[in-house]
Amino acid sequence: MDQLALIIGLLLATVAAVGLGDRLRLPYPVLMLLLAVALTFIPGFPDLEIEPELILPIFLPPLLFATAQRSSWAVFRVRWRTLIMLAVALVVITTATVAGAAWLMIPGIGIPAAIALGAMVAPPDPVAVESVASRVHMPRRLTAVLQSEGLFNDAAAIVIFQAAVAAAVGGTKVEADVVLKFVVGAALAVVVGVAMGWVIALAYRLVNSMVARSAITLVVPFAAYILAEEVHASGVIAVVVTALEMQRHSRPQDAAERVTRNAFWDVVELLVTGLAFGLVGLEIRHVIRDEGTAIFGMIGVALVVCVLVFAVRFLWLAVLALGARKRRNLLQPTSLKEVVILTWCGMRGLATLALALALPVTLADGSPFPGRDYLLVIACAVLLATLVMPGLTLPWLMRVLKATGDGSEERDAARLLAKRAQGAAVAALKDHDLMKDLPPEKVELVKARMKRLQAELLDGSLRNESLPEKRQRGRELAIAVQTIALDAARQEVVAARSEPDMDPEVADRVLRQLDLRTMIMPE
């Protein structure tokens, strides 16, 4: 009962943290982490007991799925270089740098355990980054870079971590085939994700209940993750591909379903995020409590690792910025200001905690895992340094650097897309037989002011009908014409969402307005 009460309490605390974050303009995941750390100082406060190997399968699939739904295949086709350089190369470089430092500073740790530490602290958390970035009006281009990085970097880190831990437990070296394992695992994960996307499309055809179809999207991420892990593929990549495939199969006519599903996932993402970062806070306090005074002897090494994590990210992004200037690549940082912002947004989160807790206690021969206490303390220090400090100071940093976006680019893109949608609607009406029933002046009104289409048509215009019949006929024509127009507009926006130069979030914003207008139409 204590466990259930604690979970309910953390969920309620999440709602309170969201409200407080809105008032203070601070990210609620950071507030949840700090709140959870503070709560554990209360005497008799219960522990939330979750098996370490279950943390990633419970929390990661829904959070990755929710984030990936806001992207598209076209985005990754355009950003593949940035994706490789940040989600794979930067993870490898950070892992190697931290591993080298840990091997030199921690007595008897061994190279495999040092590599495991590097993999634990290498991947930034996409959920924390997005929550923080949305509060400070970060330019959409930089947010997109962080999202692209965060969706896949866990996959590389997990593969390296698993190989390093296996080598440490077995007393062997980390095999060079880790690269081949990653490539094969990624390929299998893509297959699993595509298959799950097909399952969702099939379920949508067979299940009529809108609520049930939304519930399917909650089950599928877990299924994709577990199935991928069972066939030794990347569960992270499988979940992301599943979300992308679901969006690819999205149909323009599913307006009510999209509105319902989006509202459902907004709630799921908020509560799971709050619960996950509450767990992070609880576990940090546990580590501090378990180590006691011995933790003071580990602070020096932990600080060095924290500095290295920031420094490696800054230097690597600076190299990418120099290359982006020469190639005029706007999908990477292009100035020192952007390098500083993206470095400060390299926030570690759930994956770092889960991997740290997944460290085995003993080796195959029964001896203690080398430096396990050190690794846990360092992982928690990196979590606090990269999540709490940037989360609380990013608004100040954005103001100092004068980098806060005004949203003009997104508004301009939305206007252009809305204009395209209106053009598609007018074109569909022009070619439809229903337009022949309308007088010329009504046709012009339809083209010029789609938002008042129904009210304008309710005036009635057929000469050979009584007044009530005219109104009824006008009403029926209004509904029919508006249906045709909205169908064509949605089709245009759904198609535009898959274009390489289209921001999926802008398209989703316009599509949501069309969906809402469709739902309020009279029957």
ABEGO torsion letter per residue (X at the ends): XAAAAAAAAAAAAAAAAAAAAAAAGBBAAAAAAAAAAAAAABBGBBBBBBBAAAAAAAAAAAAAAAAAAABBAAAAAAAAAAAAAAAAAAAAAAAAAAAAAAAAABBGAEAAAAAAAAAAAABBBAAAAAAAAAAAGBBAAAAAAAAAAAAAAAAAAAAAAAAAAAAAAAGBBBBAAAAAAAAAAAAAAAAAAAAAAAAAAAAAAABABAAAAAAAAAAAAAAAAAAAAAAGBBAAAAAAAAAAAAAAABBAABAAAAAAAAAAAAAAAAAAAAAAAAAAAAAAAAAAAAAEAAAAAAAAAAAAAAAAAAAAAAAAAAAAAAAAAAAGBAABBABAAAAAAAAAABBBBAAAAAAAAABBABBAAGBBBBGAAAAAAAAAAAAAAAAAAAAAAAAAAAAAAGABBAGAAAAAAAAAAAAAAAAAAAAAAAABAAAAABBAAAAAAAAABAAAAAAAAAAEABAABBAAAAAAAAAAAAAAAAAAAAAAAAAAAAAAAABAABBAAAAAAAAAAAAAAAAABBX
